[in-house]
Amino acid sequence: MGVSTTTVASARELEMAITNYSSRGYLLVNKTETSATLRKPKEFNVVIAILGFLFCVVGLVIYAIVYSMQSDQVVEIRVVERQAPKYMLSDDKRWWWDGGQWQDTLLRVPPGAERSEDGTQWWDGTSWRPVPAGERMWSIGPPDKRETS
């Protein structure tokens, strides 16, 4: 508790200072002819207490409710090994064998080749390649809902 000291020049100014501090909530604890000690008790401020409660406790309660309603997010990642293609590609992977002649991969995709979900890529056994525009089997939606054009 800090003590502040005020000086006055006379007994009359001492009485005026006591009256002044008393009007601001100070209580006279001790008085002599040359000094006086006054004390102001601490006050509980209800408005500040309510605001503090609202901002801290209510905010904490709201967060606790939101947190309890959330669920963990789970992601499962699987490794799926791709099967070797059932068609034969040339060494440069530009041509595929249809059993009778070589077909250009820039014009036709080998039958049974795995395609991407959006139908714009096909798997050649080592990498994804663009499907020629005339060969696209579906334009939107996952493979289980393929739309033929």
C-alpha positions as CSV (number, residue, x, y, z in Angstrom):
1,M,0.0,0.0,0.0
2,G,1.5,3.3,-1.1
3,V,1.4,6.4,1.1
4,S,1.1,9.7,-0.5
5,T,2.1,12.9,1.4
6,T,0.6,16.3,1.0
7,T,1.9,19.4,2.8
8,V,-0.1,22.4,4.0
9,A,1.0,25.7,5.6
10,S,-1.4,26.0,8.6
11,A,-3.9,24.3,10.9
12,R,-6.8,25.9,8.9
13,E,-5.4,24.4,5.6
14,L,-5.1,21.0,7.4
15,E,-8.8,21.1,8.2
16,M,-9.7,22.1,4.7
17,A,-7.5,19.3,3.3
18,I,-9.2,16.8,5.6
19,T,-12.6,18.0,4.5
20,N,-11.6,17.8,0.8
21,Y,-10.3,14.2,1.1
22,S,-13.3,13.2,3.2
23,S,-15.6,14.3,0.4
24,R,-13.8,12.0,-1.9
25,G,-14.4,8.9,0.2
26,Y,-11.4,9.0,2.6
27,L,-11.9,8.2,6.3
28,L,-10.0,9.9,9.1
29,V,-7.9,7.4,10.9
30,N,-5.6,9.6,13.0
31,K,-5.4,13.3,13.7
32,T,-3.0,15.5,15.7
33,E,-2.6,19.3,15.6
34,T,0.1,19.1,12.9
35,S,-0.9,16.0,10.9
36,A,-3.7,13.8,9.9
37,T,-3.9,10.3,8.4
38,L,-6.8,9.3,6.1
39,R,-7.5,6.0,4.4
40,K,-9.8,5.2,1.5
41,P,-11.0,1.6,1.5
42,K,-10.9,-0.2,-1.8
43,E,-14.2,-0.5,-3.5
44,F,-15.6,-3.4,-5.5
45,N,-16.9,-2.0,-8.8
46,V,-19.9,-4.1,-9.9
47,V,-20.0,-2.7,-13.4
48,I,-16.4,-3.6,-14.1
49,A,-16.9,-7.0,-12.5
50,I,-19.9,-7.7,-14.7
51,L,-18.1,-6.6,-17.9
52,G,-15.1,-8.8,-17.0
53,F,-17.4,-11.7,-16.3
54,L,-19.2,-11.2,-19.6
55,F,-16.1,-10.9,-21.7
56,C,-14.1,-13.6,-20.0
57,V,-16.5,-16.2,-18.7
58,V,-19.2,-16.0,-21.3
59,G,-16.6,-16.0,-24.0
60,L,-15.0,-19.0,-22.4
61,V,-18.4,-20.8,-22.1
62,I,-19.2,-20.1,-25.8
63,Y,-15.8,-21.4,-26.9
64,A,-16.3,-24.5,-24.7
65,I,-19.7,-25.2,-26.4
66,V,-18.3,-24.7,-29.9
67,Y,-15.3,-26.9,-29.1
68,S,-17.5,-29.7,-27.6
69,M,-19.6,-29.7,-30.8
70,Q,-16.6,-30.2,-33.1
71,S,-15.3,-33.6,-34.0
72,D,-11.9,-34.7,-35.0
73,Q,-11.0,-34.5,-38.6
74,V,-9.7,-37.8,-40.0
75,V,-7.8,-38.3,-43.2
76,E,-6.9,-41.8,-44.4
77,I,-4.2,-42.1,-47.0
78,R,-3.7,-45.4,-48.8
79,V,-1.1,-46.6,-51.2
80,V,-2.7,-48.3,-54.1
81,E,-0.3,-50.1,-56.4
82,R,-1.3,-49.8,-60.0
83,Q,-1.5,-52.9,-62.1
84,A,0.6,-53.3,-65.2
85,P,-1.3,-52.2,-68.3
86,K,-3.0,-55.0,-70.3
87,Y,-1.8,-53.5,-73.6
88,M,1.6,-53.3,-75.2
89,L,3.3,-49.9,-75.8
90,S,6.2,-49.2,-78.0
91,D,9.5,-48.2,-76.3
92,D,8.9,-44.5,-76.9
93,K,5.3,-45.0,-75.6
94,R,3.9,-43.3,-78.7
95,W,2.2,-46.4,-80.1
96,W,0.2,-49.3,-78.6
97,W,-0.4,-52.7,-80.2
98,D,-4.1,-53.6,-80.8
99,G,-3.2,-57.2,-81.8
100,G,-3.1,-56.5,-85.5
101,Q,-1.4,-53.1,-85.9
102,W,0.2,-50.2,-84.0
103,Q,-2.2,-47.4,-83.0
104,D,-1.1,-43.8,-82.3
105,T,-1.6,-42.9,-78.5
106,L,-2.1,-39.2,-79.6
107,L,-5.2,-40.3,-81.4
108,R,-6.6,-43.2,-79.5
109,V,-6.2,-44.5,-75.9
110,P,-5.7,-48.3,-75.5
111,P,-8.9,-50.0,-74.4
112,G,-9.0,-50.7,-70.7
113,A,-6.5,-48.0,-69.9
114,E,-7.0,-46.4,-66.5
115,R,-8.4,-42.9,-66.7
116,S,-8.3,-40.0,-64.2
117,E,-11.5,-39.1,-62.4
118,D,-12.1,-36.1,-64.7
119,G,-11.5,-38.3,-67.8
120,T,-8.8,-36.0,-69.2
121,Q,-5.8,-38.2,-68.4
122,W,-4.9,-41.9,-68.9
123,W,-2.3,-44.1,-67.2
124,D,0.4,-45.6,-69.5
125,G,2.0,-47.7,-66.7
126,T,4.5,-45.1,-65.7
127,S,2.8,-41.7,-66.0
128,W,-0.4,-39.9,-66.7
129,R,-1.0,-38.7,-70.3
130,P,-3.6,-36.5,-71.9
131,V,-6.6,-38.3,-73.4
132,P,-7.2,-37.1,-77.0
133,A,-10.3,-34.9,-77.2
134,G,-12.2,-37.3,-79.4
135,E,-11.6,-40.2,-76.9
136,R,-12.9,-38.5,-73.7
137,M,-15.5,-40.8,-72.2
138,W,-17.0,-38.4,-69.7
139,S,-16.8,-34.7,-69.1
140,I,-17.9,-34.3,-65.5
141,G,-18.4,-36.4,-62.4
142,P,-16.5,-39.3,-60.9
143,P,-15.8,-42.5,-62.8
144,D,-18.8,-44.3,-61.3
145,K,-21.1,-41.8,-62.9
146,R,-19.5,-41.6,-66.4
147,E,-21.4,-39.8,-69.1
148,T,-20.7,-40.7,-72.6
149,S,-20.7,-37.9,-75.2
